[in-house]
């Protein structure tokens, strides 16, 4: 019943921008910590950014100053604005929802981001 549906991925040139969206259903969105993670081929899934229900954010060092996570509780949607994209940002980006005290932990299916000339 829980659904996390990512959109906005695609092919972009280095230095370009993309905005990813994750629409959530089946959860109480306003009580969830939302996050974006990414996984490149042959690599582990790594944190990109998280945002708590109160709006506190956390970013991987590699994306600080370039990426911005935000949420719209009225729309049950979390966003990842990605600017100044680099080839090393190429990965499948996954949306994540975590409940208080890790009561739940859900993942979306992922959306491909490819940064290439």
DATA-V267447 format. One record per pair of residues at least 24 apart in sequence whose C-alpha atoms are under 10 Angstrom apart, sorted by sequence separation. I is the first residue (numbers start at 0). J is the second residue. D is the distance in whole Angstrom. If there is no record, write none. Layout:
I|J|D + I|J|D
This chain:
0|24|8 + 1|25|4 + 2|26|8 + 28|52|8 + 29|53|9 + 32|56|10 + 34|58|10 + 88|112|8 + 89|113|5 + 90|114|9 + 0|25|6 + 1|26|6 + 88|113|7 + 89|114|5 + 0|26|9 + 61|87|10 + 62|88|9 + 86|112|10 + 87|113|9 + 88|114|7 + 89|115|8 + 50|77|9 + 61|88|9 + 86|113|7 + 87|114|8 + 88|115|10 + 49|77|10 + 84|112|10 + 85|113|9 + 86|114|5 + 87|115|9 + 84|113|9 + 85|114|6 + 86|115|6 + 49|79|10 + 84|114|7 + 85|115|8 + 86|116|9 + 48|79|8 + 84|115|9 + 47|79|9 + 35|68|8 + 34|68|8 + 33|68|9 + 34|69|10 + 33|69|9 + 34|70|10 + 33|70|8 + 29|70|9 + 31|72|10 + 28|70|10 + 29|71|9 + 30|72|10 + 35|77|9 + 28|71|9 + 29|72|6 + 33|76|9 + 34|77|8 + 35|78|9 + 28|72|7 + 29|73|9 + 33|77|7 + 34|78|9 + 35|79|7 + 27|72|10 + 28|73|9 + 33|78|10 + 34|79|9 + 47|92|9 + 49|94|10 + 51|96|10 + 28|74|9 + 29|75|8 + 44|90|9 + 46|92|10 + 47|93|9 + 48|94|10 + 49|95|9 + 50|96|10 + 51|97|9 + 52|98|10 + 28|75|6 + 44|91|9 + 45|92|10 + 46|93|10 + 49|96|9 + 51|98|10 + 52|99|10 + 18|66|9 + 20|68|10 + 27|75|9 + 28|76|8 + 39|87|9 + 42|90|9 + 44|92|9 + 45|93|10 + 51|99|10 + 16|65|9 + 17|66|10 + 18|67|9 + 19|68|9 + 20|69|10 + 21|70|9 + 22|71|10 + 23|72|10 + 26|75|9 + 28|77|10 + 39|88|8 + 40|89|9 + 44|93|9 + 16|66|9 + 18|68|10 + 20|70|9 + 24|74|10 + 38|88|10 + 39|89|7 + 40|90|7 + 23|74|9 + 24|75|7 + 37|88|9 + 38|89|9 + 39|90|4 + 40|91|9 + 22|74|8 + 23|75|6 + 24|76|9 + 37|89|9 + 38|90|5 + 39|91|6 + 22|75|6 + 23|76|6 + 37|90|6 + 38|91|5 + 39|92|9 + 21|75|8 + 22|76|5 + 23|77|8 + 36|90|9 + 37|91|5 + 38|92|7 + 21|76|5 + 22|77|7 + 36|91|8 + 37|92|4 + 38|93|8 + 20|76|7 + 21|77|5 + 22|78|9 + 36|92|6 + 37|93|6 + 20|77|6 + 21|78|6 + 35|92|7 + 36|93|5 + 37|94|9 + 19|77|8 + 20|78|5 + 21|79|9 + 35|93|6 + 36|94|7 + 19|78|5 + 20|79|7 + 34|93|8 + 35|94|5 + 36|95|7 + 18|78|7 + 19|79|5 + 20|80|9 + 34|94|6 + 35|95|6 + 18|79|6 + 19|80|6 + 33|94|7 + 34|95|5 + 35|96|9 + 17|79|8 + 18|80|4 + 19|81|8 + 33|95|6 + 34|96|6 + 17|80|6 + 18|81|6 + 32|95|8 + 33|96|5 + 34|97|8 + 16|80|7 + 17|81|5 + 18|82|9 + 31|95|9 + 32|96|6 + 33|97|6 + 16|81|5 + 17|82|7 + 31|96|6 + 32|97|5 + 33|98|9 + 15|81|8 + 16|82|4 + 17|83|9 + 30|96|10 + 31|97|5 + 32|98|6 + 14|81|10 + 15|82|6 + 16|83|6 + 17|84|8 + 30|97|9 + 31|98|5 + 32|99|8 + 14|82|7 + 15|83|5 + 16|84|6 + 28|96|8 + 30|98|7 + 31|99|7 + 13|82|10 + 14|83|4 + 15|84|5 + 16|85|10 + 28|97|10 + 29|98|10 + 30|99|7 + 32|101|10 + 13|83|7 + 14|84|5 + 15|85|8 + 26|96|9 + 28|98|9 + 31|101|10 + 36|106|10 + 5|76|10 + 7|78|10 + 12|83|9 + 13|84|5 + 14|85|6 + 23|94|9 + 26|97|10 + 27|98|9 + 31|102|10 + 33|104|10 + 35|106|10 + 38|109|9 + 3|75|10 + 4|76|9 + 5|77|9 + 6|78|10 + 7|79|9 + 12|84|8 + 13|85|5 + 14|86|9 + 21|93|9 + 22|94|9 + 23|95|10 + 26|98|9 + 31|103|9 + 32|104|10 + 33|105|10 + 34|106|9 + 35|107|10 + 37|109|9 + 39|111|10 + 3|76|9 + 5|78|9 + 7|80|10 + 11|84|8 + 12|85|8 + 13|86|6 + 19|92|9 + 21|94|6 + 23|96|9 + 31|104|9 + 36|109|9 + 37|110|9 + 38|111|10 + 39|112|10 + 3|77|10 + 11|85|9 + 12|86|8 + 13|87|10 + 19|93|10 + 20|94|9 + 21|95|9 + 35|109|10 + 37|111|9 + 11|86|9 + 13|88|9 + 19|94|9 + 37|112|9 + 26|103|10 + 11|89|10 + 10|89|9 + 26|105|10 + 9|89|10 + 8|90|10 + 8|91|9 + 8|92|8 + 23|107|9 + 22|107|9 + 6|92|10 + 21|107|8 + 5|92|8 + 5|93|7 + 6|94|10 + 21|109|10 + 4|93|9 + 5|94|7 + 21|110|10 + 3|93|9 + 4|94|8 + 20|110|10 + 3|94|7 + 19|110|8 + 3|95|8 + 3|96|8 + 19|112|9 + 2|96|10 + 1|96|10 + 17|112|9 + 16|114|10 + 15|114|8 + 13|113|9 + 14|114|9 + 15|115|10 + 5|106|10 + 8|109|9 + 9|110|8 + 10|111|8 + 11|112|8 + 12|113|8 + 13|114|6 + 14|115|10 + 3|105|8 + 4|106|9 + 5|107|7 + 8|110|5 + 9|111|6 + 10|112|6 + 11|113|6 + 12|114|5 + 13|115|6 + 2|105|8 + 3|106|7 + 4|107|6 + 5|108|7 + 6|109|8 + 7|110|7 + 8|111|5 + 9|112|5 + 10|113|5 + 11|114|5 + 12|115|5 + 13|116|7 + 1|105|8 + 2|106|8 + 3|107|5 + 4|108|7 + 5|109|6 + 6|110|6 + 7|111|9 + 8|112|5 + 9|113|6 + 10|114|6 + 11|115|6 + 12|116|5 + 1|106|9 + 2|107|7 + 3|108|7 + 4|109|8 + 5|110|6 + 6|111|9 + 7|112|9 + 8|113|8 + 9|114|8 + 10|115|7 + 11|116|8 + 1|107|9 + 2|108|9 + 3|109|9 + 4|110|9 + 5|111|10 + 10|116|9
